[in-house]
């Protein structure tokens, strides 16, 4: 049965592997860069086109960040309390307590539509 490696041994192996991976990355970088540039030229894509599409280079090298998604906006209010304008409801989900109270009192939610 093989002896279990120590933490230090595993760390040393990991460091060697990372160094080897960096060597391979440097060796392959020129080929990859040429392929990327060829594709950009073929499709007539400039760096400004990429930036306009939301892509950006990372600070530490030519790594592309994913385009940022637009922040989800709050739903627009569709109903408003006639007695307290601060009470609004989009009409999504369960009615708020102020609307439930009016509905239990016999009012229709359409009476509170924002026009």
Biopython code that builds the backbone (N, CA, C, O; Angstrom):
import numpy as np
from Bio.PDB.StructureBuilder import StructureBuilder

atoms = [
    (1, "UNK", "N", (0.849, -1.169, 0.000)),
    (1, "UNK", "CA", (0.000, 0.000, 0.000)),
    (1, "UNK", "C", (0.897, 1.235, 0.000)),
    (1, "UNK", "O", (1.828, 1.334, 0.798)),
    (2, "UNK", "N", (0.610, 2.172, -0.898)),
    (2, "UNK", "CA", (1.418, 3.390, -1.025)),
    (2, "UNK", "C", (1.166, 4.314, 0.158)),
    (2, "UNK", "O", (0.055, 4.403, 0.682)),
    (3, "UNK", "N", (2.227, 4.997, 0.560)),
    (3, "UNK", "CA", (2.102, 5.940, 1.679)),
    (3, "UNK", "C", (1.326, 7.175, 1.221)),
    (3, "UNK", "O", (1.480, 7.647, 0.095)),
    (4, "UNK", "N", (0.513, 7.668, 2.102)),
    (4, "UNK", "CA", (-0.288, 8.857, 1.817)),
    (4, "UNK", "C", (0.627, 10.084, 1.778)),
    (4, "UNK", "O", (1.409, 10.289, 2.707)),
    (5, "UNK", "N", (0.546, 10.920, 0.706)),
    (5, "UNK", "CA", (1.435, 12.085, 0.634)),
    (5, "UNK", "C", (1.073, 13.113, 1.716)),
    (5, "UNK", "O", (-0.070, 13.205, 2.162)),
    (6, "UNK", "N", (2.074, 13.864, 2.111)),
    (6, "UNK", "CA", (1.841, 14.902, 3.114)),
    (6, "UNK", "C", (1.323, 16.161, 2.435)),
    (6, "UNK", "O", (1.349, 16.301, 1.212)),
    (7, "UNK", "N", (0.856, 17.061, 3.273)),
    (7, "UNK", "CA", (0.356, 18.349, 2.772)),
    (7, "UNK", "C", (1.456, 19.085, 2.008)),
    (7, "UNK", "O", (1.204, 19.632, 0.934)),
    (8, "UNK", "N", (2.666, 19.104, 2.552)),
    (8, "UNK", "CA", (3.777, 19.801, 1.904)),
    (8, "UNK", "C", (4.090, 19.185, 0.541)),
    (8, "UNK", "O", (4.371, 19.899, -0.421)),
    (9, "UNK", "N", (4.038, 17.869, 0.468)),
    (9, "UNK", "CA", (4.310, 17.186, -0.799)),
    (9, "UNK", "C", (3.261, 17.537, -1.846)),
    (9, "UNK", "O", (3.589, 17.795, -3.004)),
    (10, "UNK", "N", (2.013, 17.543, -1.434)),
    (10, "UNK", "CA", (0.929, 17.881, -2.367)),
    (10, "UNK", "C", (1.061, 19.327, -2.828)),
    (10, "UNK", "O", (0.881, 19.623, -4.009)),
    (11, "UNK", "N", (1.384, 20.252, -1.874)),
    (11, "UNK", "CA", (1.585, 21.665, -2.230)),
    (11, "UNK", "C", (2.719, 21.812, -3.237)),
    (11, "UNK", "O", (2.612, 22.605, -4.173)),
    (12, "UNK", "N", (3.806, 21.058, -3.060)),
    (12, "UNK", "CA", (4.939, 21.120, -3.975)),
    (12, "UNK", "C", (4.535, 20.614, -5.359)),
    (12, "UNK", "O", (4.909, 21.201, -6.374)),
    (13, "UNK", "N", (3.766, 19.517, -5.394)),
    (13, "UNK", "CA", (3.271, 18.988, -6.672)),
    (13, "UNK", "C", (2.369, 20.008, -7.358)),
    (13, "UNK", "O", (2.454, 20.199, -8.571)),
    (14, "UNK", "N", (1.504, 20.665, -6.582)),
    (14, "UNK", "CA", (0.593, 21.659, -7.144)),
    (14, "UNK", "C", (1.375, 22.832, -7.726)),
    (14, "UNK", "O", (1.032, 23.340, -8.794)),
    (15, "UNK", "N", (2.421, 23.263, -7.030)),
    (15, "UNK", "CA", (3.245, 24.372, -7.519)),
    (15, "UNK", "C", (3.925, 24.000, -8.833)),
    (15, "UNK", "O", (4.000, 24.815, -9.752)),
    (16, "UNK", "N", (4.427, 22.751, -8.920)),
    (16, "UNK", "CA", (5.062, 22.284, -10.159)),
    (16, "UNK", "C", (4.054, 22.251, -11.301)),
    (16, "UNK", "O", (4.358, 22.654, -12.424)),
    (17, "UNK", "N", (2.857, 21.769, -11.005)),
    (17, "UNK", "CA", (1.819, 21.710, -12.041)),
    (17, "UNK", "C", (1.424, 23.113, -12.515)),
    (17, "UNK", "O", (1.255, 23.337, -13.713)),
    (18, "UNK", "N", (1.278, 24.047, -11.586)),
    (18, "UNK", "CA", (0.942, 25.428, -11.968)),
    (18, "UNK", "C", (2.052, 26.046, -12.814)),
    (18, "UNK", "O", (1.767, 26.754, -13.780)),
    (19, "UNK", "N", (3.307, 25.790, -12.466)),
    (19, "UNK", "CA", (4.424, 26.308, -13.251)),
    (19, "UNK", "C", (4.409, 25.704, -14.649)),
    (19, "UNK", "O", (4.634, 26.405, -15.636)),
    (20, "UNK", "N", (4.145, 24.415, -14.733)),
    (20, "UNK", "CA", (4.075, 23.740, -16.040)),
    (20, "UNK", "C", (2.906, 24.297, -16.867)),
    (20, "UNK", "O", (3.041, 24.523, -18.070)),
    (21, "UNK", "N", (1.783, 24.511, -16.223)),
    (21, "UNK", "CA", (0.622, 25.072, -16.924)),
    (21, "UNK", "C", (0.944, 26.458, -17.472)),
    (21, "UNK", "O", (0.535, 26.786, -18.586)),
    (22, "UNK", "N", (1.664, 27.273, -16.717)),
    (22, "UNK", "CA", (2.053, 28.611, -17.172)),
    (22, "UNK", "C", (2.992, 28.530, -18.366)),
    (22, "UNK", "O", (2.876, 29.320, -19.303)),
    (23, "UNK", "N", (3.916, 27.586, -18.340)),
    (23, "UNK", "CA", (4.813, 27.381, -19.482)),
    (23, "UNK", "C", (4.014, 27.028, -20.733)),
    (23, "UNK", "O", (4.263, 27.575, -21.807)),
    (24, "UNK", "N", (3.056, 26.118, -20.595)),
    (24, "UNK", "CA", (2.228, 25.717, -21.735)),
    (24, "UNK", "C", (1.387, 26.888, -22.240)),
    (24, "UNK", "O", (1.225, 27.063, -23.447)),
    (25, "UNK", "N", (0.852, 27.694, -21.310)),
    (25, "UNK", "CA", (0.047, 28.845, -21.708)),
    (25, "UNK", "C", (0.874, 29.803, -22.552)),
    (25, "UNK", "O", (0.410, 30.298, -23.579)),
    (26, "UNK", "N", (2.114, 30.063, -22.107)),
    (26, "UNK", "CA", (2.991, 30.967, -22.852)),
    (26, "UNK", "C", (3.327, 30.405, -24.222)),
    (26, "UNK", "O", (3.380, 31.150, -25.201)),
    (27, "UNK", "N", (3.558, 29.083, -24.304)),
    (27, "UNK", "CA", (3.873, 28.445, -25.582)),
    (27, "UNK", "C", (2.691, 28.538, -26.552)),
    (27, "UNK", "O", (2.883, 28.753, -27.749)),
    (28, "UNK", "N", (1.473, 28.375, -26.034)),
    (28, "UNK", "CA", (0.278, 28.348, -26.883)),
    (28, "UNK", "C", (-0.307, 29.736, -27.141)),
    (28, "UNK", "O", (-1.147, 29.899, -28.026)),
    (29, "UNK", "N", (0.132, 30.738, -26.372)),
    (29, "UNK", "CA", (-0.472, 32.057, -26.455)),
    (29, "UNK", "C", (-0.370, 32.664, -27.854)),
    (29, "UNK", "O", (-1.347, 33.234, -28.341)),
    (30, "UNK", "N", (0.765, 32.560, -28.500)),
    (30, "UNK", "CA", (0.939, 33.169, -29.817)),
    (30, "UNK", "C", (-0.031, 32.550, -30.831)),
    (30, "UNK", "O", (-0.650, 33.265, -31.619)),
    (31, "UNK", "N", (-0.158, 31.235, -30.806)),
    (31, "UNK", "CA", (-1.067, 30.556, -31.726)),
    (31, "UNK", "C", (-2.513, 30.988, -31.479)),
    (31, "UNK", "O", (-3.256, 31.282, -32.416)),
    (32, "UNK", "N", (-2.894, 31.019, -30.219)),
    (32, "UNK", "CA", (-4.261, 31.413, -29.876)),
    (32, "UNK", "C", (-4.510, 32.867, -30.267)),
    (32, "UNK", "O", (-5.560, 33.193, -30.821)),
    (33, "UNK", "N", (-3.548, 33.736, -29.982)),
    (33, "UNK", "CA", (-3.698, 35.149, -30.320)),
    (33, "UNK", "C", (-3.876, 35.322, -31.826)),
    (33, "UNK", "O", (-4.706, 36.116, -32.268)),
    (34, "UNK", "N", (-3.097, 34.580, -32.613)),
    (34, "UNK", "CA", (-3.225, 34.672, -34.074)),
    (34, "UNK", "C", (-4.615, 34.219, -34.532)),
    (34, "UNK", "O", (-5.205, 34.825, -35.427)),
    (35, "UNK", "N", (-5.136, 33.153, -33.915)),
    (35, "UNK", "CA", (-6.470, 32.662, -34.270)),
    (35, "UNK", "C", (-7.545, 33.693, -33.914)),
    (35, "UNK", "O", (-8.481, 33.918, -34.682)),
    (36, "UNK", "N", (-7.401, 34.309, -32.754)),
    (36, "UNK", "CA", (-8.381, 35.315, -32.324)),
    (36, "UNK", "C", (-8.350, 36.512, -33.268)),
    (36, "UNK", "O", (-9.395, 36.982, -33.718)),
    (37, "UNK", "N", (-7.153, 37.001, -33.564)),
    (37, "UNK", "CA", (-7.025, 38.153, -34.456)),
    (37, "UNK", "C", (-7.566, 37.810, -35.847)),
    (37, "UNK", "O", (-8.229, 38.636, -36.474)),
    (38, "UNK", "N", (-7.287, 36.606, -36.325)),
    (38, "UNK", "CA", (-7.801, 36.191, -37.636)),
    (38, "UNK", "C", (-9.323, 36.186, -37.642)),
    (38, "UNK", "O", (-9.942, 36.638, -38.605)),
    (39, "UNK", "N", (-9.930, 35.676, -36.573)),
    (39, "UNK", "CA", (-11.398, 35.664, -36.487)),
    (39, "UNK", "C", (-11.952, 37.076, -36.416)),
    (39, "UNK", "O", (-12.941, 37.383, -37.082)),
    (40, "UNK", "N", (-11.332, 37.942, -35.619)),
    (40, "UNK", "CA", (-11.797, 39.324, -35.530)),
    (40, "UNK", "C", (-11.706, 40.017, -36.892)),
    (40, "UNK", "O", (-12.616, 40.745, -37.290)),
    (41, "UNK", "N", (-10.604, 39.784, -37.598)),
    (41, "UNK", "CA", (-10.435, 40.385, -38.920)),
    (41, "UNK", "C", (-11.432, 39.816, -39.923)),
    (41, "UNK", "O", (-11.986, 40.555, -40.737)),
    (42, "UNK", "N", (-11.659, 38.517, -39.866)),
    (42, "UNK", "CA", (-12.595, 37.878, -40.799)),
    (42, "UNK", "C", (-13.993, 38.467, -40.667)),
    (42, "UNK", "O", (-14.672, 38.695, -41.668)),
    (43, "UNK", "N", (-14.421, 38.711, -39.439)),
    (43, "UNK", "CA", (-15.755, 39.245, -39.197)),
    (43, "UNK", "C", (-15.755, 40.768, -39.056)),
    (43, "UNK", "O", (-16.778, 41.366, -38.720)),
    (44, "UNK", "N", (-14.599, 41.393, -39.316)),
    (44, "UNK", "CA", (-14.442, 42.849, -39.256)),
    (44, "UNK", "C", (-14.919, 43.405, -37.918)),
    (44, "UNK", "O", (-15.689, 44.363, -37.862)),
    (45, "UNK", "N", (-14.439, 42.778, -36.840)),
    (45, "UNK", "CA", (-14.779, 43.194, -35.482)),
    (45, "UNK", "C", (-13.586, 43.933, -34.899)),
    (45, "UNK", "O", (-12.468, 43.420, -34.879)),
    (46, "UNK", "N", (-13.845, 45.152, -34.421)),
    (46, "UNK", "CA", (-12.777, 45.930, -33.794)),
    (46, "UNK", "C", (-12.929, 45.871, -32.281)),
    (46, "UNK", "O", (-13.949, 45.418, -31.763)),
    (47, "UNK", "N", (-11.891, 46.339, -31.578)),
    (47, "UNK", "CA", (-11.976, 46.385, -30.125)),
    (47, "UNK", "C", (-13.091, 47.317, -29.686)),
    (47, "UNK", "O", (-13.761, 47.056, -28.687)),
    (48, "UNK", "N", (-13.298, 48.406, -30.425)),
    (48, "UNK", "CA", (-14.391, 49.321, -30.061)),
    (48, "UNK", "C", (-15.746, 48.649, -30.268)),
    (48, "UNK", "O", (-16.692, 48.940, -29.537)),
    (49, "UNK", "N", (-15.854, 47.753, -31.255)),
    (49, "UNK", "CA", (-17.098, 46.986, -31.432)),
    (49, "UNK", "C", (-17.352, 46.104, -30.220)),
    (49, "UNK", "O", (-18.482, 46.001, -29.742)),
    (50, "UNK", "N", (-16.282, 45.461, -29.721)),
    (50, "UNK", "CA", (-16.425, 44.595, -28.558)),
    (50, "UNK", "C", (-16.823, 45.403, -27.324)),
    (50, "UNK", "O", (-17.695, 44.988, -26.561)),
    (51, "UNK", "N", (-16.186, 46.549, -27.134)),
    (51, "UNK", "CA", (-16.519, 47.394, -25.989)),
    (51, "UNK", "C", (-17.948, 47.903, -26.090)),
    (51, "UNK", "O", (-18.658, 47.953, -25.086)),
    (52, "UNK", "N", (-18.381, 48.281, -27.288)),
    (52, "UNK", "CA", (-19.757, 48.770, -27.482)),
    (52, "UNK", "C", (-20.768, 47.666, -27.195)),
    (52, "UNK", "O", (-21.897, 47.944, -26.791)),
    (53, "UNK", "N", (-20.363, 46.408, -27.405)),
    (53, "UNK", "CA", (-21.257, 45.280, -27.141)),
    (53, "UNK", "C", (-21.237, 44.869, -25.672)),
    (53, "UNK", "O", (-21.924, 43.925, -25.281)),
    (54, "UNK", "N", (-20.447, 45.579, -24.854)),
    (54, "UNK", "CA", (-20.434, 45.297, -23.428)),
    (54, "UNK", "C", (-19.279, 44.440, -22.967)),
    (54, "UNK", "O", (-19.203, 44.099, -21.786)),
    (55, "UNK", "N", (-18.373, 44.081, -23.868)),
    (55, "UNK", "CA", (-17.208, 43.309, -23.476)),
    (55, "UNK", "C", (-16.114, 44.270, -23.040)),
    (55, "UNK", "O", (-15.990, 45.369, -23.581)),
    (56, "UNK", "N", (-15.326, 43.853, -22.066)),
    (56, "UNK", "CA", (-14.235, 44.687, -21.585)),
    (56, "UNK", "C", (-13.052, 43.810, -21.243)),
    (56, "UNK", "O", (-13.209, 42.657, -20.841)),
    (57, "UNK", "N", (-11.869, 44.366, -21.406)),
    (57, "UNK", "CA", (-10.664, 43.641, -21.033)),
    (57, "UNK", "C", (-10.486, 43.753, -19.531)),
    (57, "UNK", "O", (-10.701, 44.812, -18.942)),
    (58, "UNK", "N", (-10.091, 42.651, -18.923)),
    (58, "UNK", "CA", (-9.796, 42.672, -17.489)),
    (58, "UNK", "C", (-8.504, 43.463, -17.282)),
    (58, "UNK", "O", (-7.687, 43.554, -18.199)),
    (59, "UNK", "N", (-8.311, 44.026, -16.115)),
    (59, "UNK", "CA", (-7.138, 44.849, -15.820)),
    (59, "UNK", "C", (-5.836, 44.069, -15.902)),
    (59, "UNK", "O", (-4.799, 44.647, -16.224)),
    (60, "UNK", "N", (-5.862, 42.780, -15.619)),
    (60, "UNK", "CA", (-4.632, 42.008, -15.522)),
    (60, "UNK", "C", (-4.237, 41.315, -16.808)),
    (60, "UNK", "O", (-3.286, 40.533, -16.808)),
    (61, "UNK", "N", (-4.923, 41.569, -17.889)),
    (61, "UNK", "CA", (-4.570, 40.927, -19.140)),
    (61, "UNK", "C", (-5.767, 40.895, -20.068)),
    (61, "UNK", "O", (-6.844, 41.376, -19.716)),
    (62, "UNK", "N", (-5.586, 40.340, -21.233)),
    (62, "UNK", "CA", (-6.652, 40.370, -22.229)),
    (62, "UNK", "C", (-7.710, 39.303, -22.011)),
    (62, "UNK", "O", (-7.968, 38.481, -22.890)),
    (63, "UNK", "N", (-8.322, 39.323, -20.826)),
    (63, "UNK", "CA", (-9.398, 38.386, -20.547)),
    (63, "UNK", "C", (-10.705, 39.150, -20.723)),
    (63, "UNK", "O", (-10.827, 40.284, -20.261)),
    (64, "UNK", "N", (-11.653, 38.556, -21.367)),
    (64, "UNK", "CA", (-12.917, 39.228, -21.596)),
    (64, "UNK", "C", (-13.859, 38.992, -20.430)),
    (64, "UNK", "O", (-13.977, 37.877, -19.922)),
    (65, "UNK", "N", (-14.515, 40.039, -20.022)),
    (65, "UNK", "CA", (-15.559, 39.924, -19.013)),
    (65, "UNK", "C", (-16.872, 39.708, -19.739)),
    (65, "UNK", "O", (-17.034, 40.150, -20.877)),
    (66, "UNK", "N", (-17.797, 39.043, -19.101)),
    (66, "UNK", "CA", (-19.105, 38.838, -19.717)),
    (66, "UNK", "C", (-19.846, 40.169, -19.755)),
    (66, "UNK", "O", (-19.675, 40.997, -18.860)),
    (67, "UNK", "N", (-20.663, 40.385, -20.776)),
    (67, "UNK", "CA", (-21.432, 41.625, -20.810)),
    (67, "UNK", "C", (-22.335, 41.703, -19.585)),
    (67, "UNK", "O", (-22.899, 40.702, -19.142)),
    (68, "UNK", "N", (-22.458, 42.905, -19.051)),
    (68, "UNK", "CA", (-23.305, 43.091, -17.879)),
    (68, "UNK", "C", (-24.763, 43.081, -18.302)),
    (68, "UNK", "O", (-25.142, 43.666, -19.316)),
    (69, "UNK", "N", (-25.564, 42.408, -17.504)),
    (69, "UNK", "CA", (-26.992, 42.376, -17.764)),
    (69, "UNK", "C", (-27.618, 43.612, -17.145)),
    (69, "UNK", "O", (-27.149, 44.115, -16.124)),
    (70, "UNK", "N", (-28.661, 44.088, -17.760)),
    (70, "UNK", "CA", (-29.370, 45.239, -17.211)),
    (70, "UNK", "C", (-29.995, 44.849, -15.880)),
    (70, "UNK", "O", (-30.518, 43.747, -15.722)),
    (71, "UNK", "N", (-29.932, 45.756, -14.943)),
    (71, "UNK", "CA", (-30.522, 45.496, -13.634)),
    (71, "UNK", "C", (-32.036, 45.396, -13.778)),
    (71, "UNK", "O", (-32.660, 46.150, -14.524)),
    (72, "UNK", "N", (-32.599, 44.461, -13.057)),
    (72, "UNK", "CA", (-34.046, 44.292, -13.097)),
    (72, "UNK", "C", (-34.698, 45.507, -12.459)),
    (72, "UNK", "O", (-34.326, 45.917, -11.360)),
    (73, "UNK", "N", (-35.665, 46.075, -13.148)),
    (73, "UNK", "CA", (-36.329, 47.252, -12.610)),
    (73, "UNK", "C", (-37.538, 46.835, -11.794)),
    (73, "UNK", "O", (-38.084, 45.745, -11.965)),
    (74, "UNK", "N", (-37.935, 47.712, -10.920)),
    (74, "UNK", "CA", (-39.122, 47.446, -10.111)),
    (74, "UNK", "C", (-40.346, 47.545, -11.007)),
    (74, "UNK", "O", (-40.378, 48.372, -11.918)),
    (75, "UNK", "N", (-41.353, 46.714, -10.761)),
    (75, "UNK", "CA", (-42.552, 46.800, -11.582)),
    (75, "UNK", "C", (-43.250, 48.140, -11.356)),
    (75, "UNK", "O", (-43.222, 48.689, -10.254)),
    (76, "UNK", "N", (-43.861, 48.647, -12.390)),
    (76, "UNK", "CA", (-44.560, 49.923, -12.326)),
    (76, "UNK", "C", (-45.874, 49.734, -11.575)),
    (76, "UNK", "O", (-46.574, 48.736, -11.749)),
    (77, "UNK", "N", (-46.186, 50.711, -10.744)),
    (77, "UNK", "CA", (-47.428, 50.647, -9.973)),
    (77, "UNK", "C", (-48.628, 50.741, -10.909)),
    (77, "UNK", "O", (-48.650, 51.564, -11.825)),
    (78, "UNK", "N", (-49.603, 49.909, -10.677)),
    (78, "UNK", "CA", (-50.820, 49.884, -11.484)),
    (78, "UNK", "C", (-52.022, 50.368, -10.664)),
    (78, "UNK", "O", (-52.999, 50.881, -11.209)),
    (79, "UNK", "N", (-51.925, 50.190, -9.334)),
    (79, "UNK", "CA", (-53.007, 50.589, -8.426)),
    (79, "UNK", "C", (-52.452, 51.507, -7.350)),
    (79, "UNK", "O", (-51.321, 51.331, -6.897)),
    (80, "UNK", "N", (-53.266, 52.508, -6.932)),
    (80, "UNK", "CA", (-52.849, 53.426, -5.879)),
    (80, "UNK", "C", (-54.023, 53.679, -4.933)),
    (80, "UNK", "O", (-55.164, 53.851, -5.360)),
    (81, "UNK", "N", (-53.712, 53.696, -3.657)),
    (81, "UNK", "CA", (-54.700, 53.983, -2.616)),
    (81, "UNK", "C", (-55.139, 55.438, -2.773)),
    (81, "UNK", "O", (-54.299, 56.335, -2.849)),
    (82, "UNK", "N", (-56.440, 55.671, -2.821)),
    (82, "UNK", "CA", (-56.952, 57.036, -2.983)),
    (82, "UNK", "C", (-56.788, 57.864, -1.717)),
    (82, "UNK", "O", (-56.783, 59.094, -1.782)),
    (83, "UNK", "N", (-56.655, 57.219, -0.577)),
    (83, "UNK", "CA", (-56.511, 57.944, 0.683)),
    (83, "UNK", "C", (-55.046, 58.140, 1.083)),
    (83, "UNK", "O", (-54.727, 59.060, 1.835)),
    (84, "UNK", "N", (-54.169, 57.290, 0.589)),
    (84, "UNK", "CA", (-52.748, 57.382, 0.920)),
    (84, "UNK", "C", (-51.947, 57.043, -0.332)),
    (84, "UNK", "O", (-51.783, 55.871, -0.671)),
    (85, "UNK", "N", (-51.451, 58.067, -1.014)),
    (85, "UNK", "CA", (-50.752, 57.880, -2.294)),
    (85, "UNK", "C", (-49.468, 57.054, -2.154)),
    (85, "UNK", "O", (-48.942, 56.559, -3.150)),
    (86, "UNK", "N", (-48.966, 56.905, -0.935)),
    (86, "UNK", "CA", (-47.761, 56.101, -0.731)),
    (86, "UNK", "C", (-48.057, 54.614, -0.911)),
    (86, "UNK", "O", (-47.139, 53.827, -1.140)),
    (87, "UNK", "N", (-49.320, 54.222, -0.810)),
    (87, "UNK", "CA", (-49.716, 52.821, -0.990)),
    (87, "UNK", "C", (-49.936, 52.567, -2.468)),
    (87, "UNK", "O", (-50.919, 53.023, -3.053)),
    (88, "UNK", "N", (-49.004, 51.831, -3.063)),
    (88, "UNK", "CA", (-49.109, 51.466, -4.475)),
    (88, "UNK", "C", (-48.913, 49.964, -4.615)),
    (88, "UNK", "O", (-48.310, 49.306, -3.768)),
    (89, "UNK", "N", (-49.452, 49.441, -5.731)),
    (89, "UNK", "CA", (-49.327, 48.007, -5.995)),
    (89, "UNK", "C", (-49.225, 47.805, -7.496)),
    (89, "UNK", "O", (-49.931, 48.456, -8.266)),
    (90, "UNK", "N", (-48.354, 46.912, -7.907)),
    (90, "UNK", "CA", (-48.147, 46.651, -9.333)),
    (90, "UNK", "C", (-49.209, 45.737, -9.922)),
    (90, "UNK", "O", (-49.349, 45.638, -11.141)),
    (91, "UNK", "N", (-49.953, 45.072, -9.053)),
    (91, "UNK", "CA", (-50.933, 44.106, -9.537)),
    (91, "UNK", "C", (-50.366, 42.703, -9.606)),
    (91, "UNK", "O", (-51.080, 41.760, -9.945)),
    (92, "UNK", "N", (-49.100, 42.557, -9.291)),
    (92, "UNK", "CA", (-48.453, 41.246, -9.292)),
    (92, "UNK", "C", (-48.472, 40.666, -7.886)),
    (92, "UNK", "O", (-48.368, 41.394, -6.899)),
    (93, "UNK", "N", (-48.604, 39.378, -7.809)),
    (93, "UNK", "CA", (-48.570, 38.714, -6.513)),
    (93, "UNK", "C", (-49.837, 38.974, -5.708)),
    (93, "UNK", "O", (-50.849, 39.435, -6.235)),
    (94, "UNK", "N", (-49.754, 38.667, -4.426)),
    (94, "UNK", "CA", (-50.904, 38.862, -3.536)),
    (94, "UNK", "C", (-51.174, 40.344, -3.350)),
    (94, "UNK", "O", (-50.235, 41.139, -3.301)),
    (95, "UNK", "N", (-52.435, 40.728, -3.247)),
    (95, "UNK", "CA", (-52.735, 42.134, -2.990)),
    (95, "UNK", "C", (-52.200, 42.539, -1.617)),
    (95, "UNK", "O", (-52.236, 41.747, -0.676)),
    (96, "UNK", "N", (-51.703, 43.773, -1.505)),
    (96, "UNK", "CA", (-51.224, 44.238, -0.201)),
    (96, "UNK", "C", (-52.385, 44.393, 0.774)),
    (96, "UNK", "O", (-53.551, 44.389, 0.379)),
    (97, "UNK", "N", (-52.053, 44.528, 2.031)),
    (97, "UNK", "CA", (-53.094, 44.586, 3.062)),
    (97, "UNK", "C", (-54.056, 45.736, 2.841)),
    (97, "UNK", "O", (-55.256, 45.580, 3.065)),
    (98, "UNK", "N", (-53.561, 46.892, 2.404)),
    (98, "UNK", "CA", (-54.476, 48.018, 2.196)),
    (98, "UNK", "C", (-55.494, 47.690, 1.108)),
    (98, "UNK", "O", (-56.658, 48.077, 1.215)),
    (99, "UNK", "N", (-55.066, 46.976, 0.057)),
    (99, "UNK", "CA", (-55.990, 46.588, -1.025)),
    (99, "UNK", "C", (-56.943, 45.501, -0.532)),
    (99, "UNK", "O", (-58.131, 45.526, -0.852)),
    (100, "UNK", "N", (-56.435, 44.563, 0.234)),
    (100, "UNK", "CA", (-57.306, 43.508, 0.772)),
    (100, "UNK", "C", (-58.397, 44.100, 1.647)),
    (100, "UNK", "O", (-59.542, 43.650, 1.601)),
    (101, "UNK", "N", (-58.051, 45.108, 2.446)),
    (101, "UNK", "CA", (-59.047, 45.743, 3.312)),
    (101, "UNK", "C", (-60.149, 46.387, 2.475)),
    (101, "UNK", "O", (-61.328, 46.253, 2.801)),
    (102, "UNK", "N", (-59.778, 47.085, 1.399)),
    (102, "UNK", "CA", (-60.786, 47.701, 0.532)),
    (102, "UNK", "C", (-61.657, 46.639, -0.138)),
    (102, "UNK", "O", (-62.875, 46.796, -0.234)),
    (103, "UNK", "N", (-61.024, 45.558, -0.601)),
    (103, "UNK", "CA", (-61.780, 44.510, -1.290)),
    (103, "UNK", "C", (-62.745, 43.817, -0.328)),
    (103, "UNK", "O", (-63.854, 43.453, -0.719)),
    (104, "UNK", "N", (-62.329, 43.632, 0.926)),
    (104, "UNK", "CA", (-63.225, 43.039, 1.920)),
    (104, "UNK", "C", (-64.382, 43.974, 2.246)),
    (104, "UNK", "O", (-65.458, 43.531, 2.648)),
    (105, "UNK", "N", (-64.148, 45.277, 2.067)),
    (105, "UNK", "CA", (-65.199, 46.264, 2.318)),
    (105, "UNK", "C", (-66.139, 46.392, 1.122)),
    (105, "UNK", "O", (-67.082, 47.182, 1.159)),
    (106, "UNK", "N", (-65.888, 45.620, 0.060)),
    (106, "UNK", "CA", (-66.787, 45.601, -1.086)),
    (106, "UNK", "C", (-66.325, 46.431, -2.275)),
    (106, "UNK", "O", (-67.050, 46.525, -3.266)),
    (107, "UNK", "N", (-65.150, 47.033, -2.210)),
    (107, "UNK", "CA", (-64.657, 47.844, -3.335)),
    (107, "UNK", "C", (-63.970, 46.924, -4.339)),
    (107, "UNK", "O", (-63.473, 45.854, -3.985)),
    (108, "UNK", "N", (-63.951, 47.357, -5.589)),
    (108, "UNK", "CA", (-63.289, 46.628, -6.672)),
    (108, "UNK", "C", (-61.903, 47.222, -6.875)),
    (108, "UNK", "O", (-61.722, 48.432, -6.738)),
    (109, "UNK", "N", (-60.932, 46.390, -7.199)),
    (109, "UNK", "CA", (-59.583, 46.899, -7.375)),
    (109, "UNK", "C", (-59.484, 47.862, -8.558)),
    (109, "UNK", "O", (-58.586, 48.703, -8.598)),
    (110, "UNK", "N", (-60.400, 47.743, -9.520)),
    (110, "UNK", "CA", (-60.383, 48.629, -10.674)),
    (110, "UNK", "C", (-60.622, 50.080, -10.267)),
    (110, "UNK", "O", (-60.251, 50.996, -11.002)),
    (111, "UNK", "N", (-61.238, 50.300, -9.104)),
    (111, "UNK", "CA", (-61.477, 51.659, -8.614)),
    (111, "UNK", "C", (-60.151, 52.359, -8.273)),
    (111, "UNK", "O", (-60.104, 53.585, -8.167)),
    (112, "UNK", "N", (-59.082, 51.578, -8.103)),
    (112, "UNK", "CA", (-57.813, 52.128, -7.683)),
    (112, "UNK", "C", (-56.781, 52.166, -8.811)),
    (112, "UNK", "O", (-55.606, 52.454, -8.584)),
    (113, "UNK", "N", (-57.244, 51.867, -10.041)),
    (113, "UNK", "CA", (-56.327, 51.897, -11.184)),
    (113, "UNK", "C", (-55.725, 53.287, -11.351)),
    (113, "UNK", "O", (-56.426, 54.290, -11.214)),
    (114, "UNK", "N", (-54.452, 53.347, -11.640)),
    (114, "UNK", "CA", (-53.799, 54.632, -11.922)),
    (114, "UNK", "C", (-54.069, 54.951, -13.383)),
    (114, "UNK", "O", (-53.758, 54.160, -14.273)),
    (115, "UNK", "N", (-54.636, 56.085, -13.610)),
    (115, "UNK", "CA", (-54.978, 56.504, -14.989)),
    (115, "UNK", "C", (-54.096, 57.625, -15.449)),
    (115, "UNK", "O", (-54.240, 58.101, -16.575)),
]
sb = StructureBuilder()
sb.init_structure("model")
sb.init_model(0)
sb.init_chain("A")
sb.init_seg("    ")
for serial, (resi, resn, name, xyz) in enumerate(atoms, 1):
    if name == "N":
        sb.init_residue(resn, " ", resi, " ")
    sb.init_atom(name, np.array(xyz, "f"), 0.0, 1.0, " ", f" {name:<3s}", serial, name[0])
structure = sb.get_structure()
